[in-house]
């Protein structure tokens, strides 16, 4: 079950990367780790704001932000 969920999550990561490919291309390889961290923190802040708002929130939007965070983690992992 965990493996299937992980594979599904990775497929979502790949989908976002393909959507953003013109923006990312190989540029992420040249971005300093600090800048990647800043971008990841922005996504985390967005999720925190949504979850702490106390109103009904869009699960799809939160999940997409989590996928973006995972992609930034992937970029950072490759840079290290």
Secondary structure as a PSIPRED ss2 file (coil, helix, strand):
# PSIPRED VFORMAT (PSIPRED V4.0)

   1 X C   1.000  0.000  0.000
   2 X H   0.000  1.000  0.000
   3 X H   0.000  1.000  0.000
   4 X H   0.000  1.000  0.000
   5 X H   0.000  1.000  0.000
   6 X H   0.000  1.000  0.000
   7 X H   0.000  1.000  0.000
   8 X H   0.000  1.000  0.000
   9 X H   0.000  1.000  0.000
  10 X H   0.000  1.000  0.000
  11 X H   0.000  1.000  0.000
  12 X H   0.000  1.000  0.000
  13 X H   0.000  1.000  0.000
  14 X H   0.000  1.000  0.000
  15 X H   0.000  1.000  0.000
  16 X H   0.000  1.000  0.000
  17 X H   0.000  1.000  0.000
  18 X H   0.000  1.000  0.000
  19 X H   0.000  1.000  0.000
  20 X H   0.000  1.000  0.000
  21 X H   0.000  1.000  0.000
  22 X H   0.000  1.000  0.000
  23 X H   0.000  1.000  0.000
  24 X H   0.000  1.000  0.000
  25 X C   1.000  0.000  0.000
  26 X C   1.000  0.000  0.000
  27 X H   0.000  1.000  0.000
  28 X H   0.000  1.000  0.000
  29 X H   0.000  1.000  0.000
  30 X C   1.000  0.000  0.000
  31 X C   1.000  0.000  0.000
  32 X C   1.000  0.000  0.000
  33 X H   0.000  1.000  0.000
  34 X H   0.000  1.000  0.000
  35 X H   0.000  1.000  0.000
  36 X H   0.000  1.000  0.000
  37 X H   0.000  1.000  0.000
  38 X H   0.000  1.000  0.000
  39 X H   0.000  1.000  0.000
  40 X H   0.000  1.000  0.000
  41 X H   0.000  1.000  0.000
  42 X H   0.000  1.000  0.000
  43 X H   0.000  1.000  0.000
  44 X H   0.000  1.000  0.000
  45 X H   0.000  1.000  0.000
  46 X H   0.000  1.000  0.000
  47 X H   0.000  1.000  0.000
  48 X H   0.000  1.000  0.000
  49 X H   0.000  1.000  0.000
  50 X H   0.000  1.000  0.000
  51 X H   0.000  1.000  0.000
  52 X H   0.000  1.000  0.000
  53 X C   1.000  0.000  0.000
  54 X C   1.000  0.000  0.000
  55 X C   1.000  0.000  0.000
  56 X C   1.000  0.000  0.000
  57 X C   1.000  0.000  0.000
  58 X C   1.000  0.000  0.000
  59 X H   0.000  1.000  0.000
  60 X H   0.000  1.000  0.000
  61 X H   0.000  1.000  0.000
  62 X H   0.000  1.000  0.000
  63 X H   0.000  1.000  0.000
  64 X H   0.000  1.000  0.000
  65 X H   0.000  1.000  0.000
  66 X H   0.000  1.000  0.000
  67 X H   0.000  1.000  0.000
  68 X H   0.000  1.000  0.000
  69 X H   0.000  1.000  0.000
  70 X H   0.000  1.000  0.000
  71 X H   0.000  1.000  0.000
  72 X H   0.000  1.000  0.000
  73 X H   0.000  1.000  0.000
  74 X H   0.000  1.000  0.000
  75 X H   0.000  1.000  0.000
  76 X H   0.000  1.000  0.000
  77 X H   0.000  1.000  0.000
  78 X H   0.000  1.000  0.000
  79 X H   0.000  1.000  0.000
  80 X C   1.000  0.000  0.000
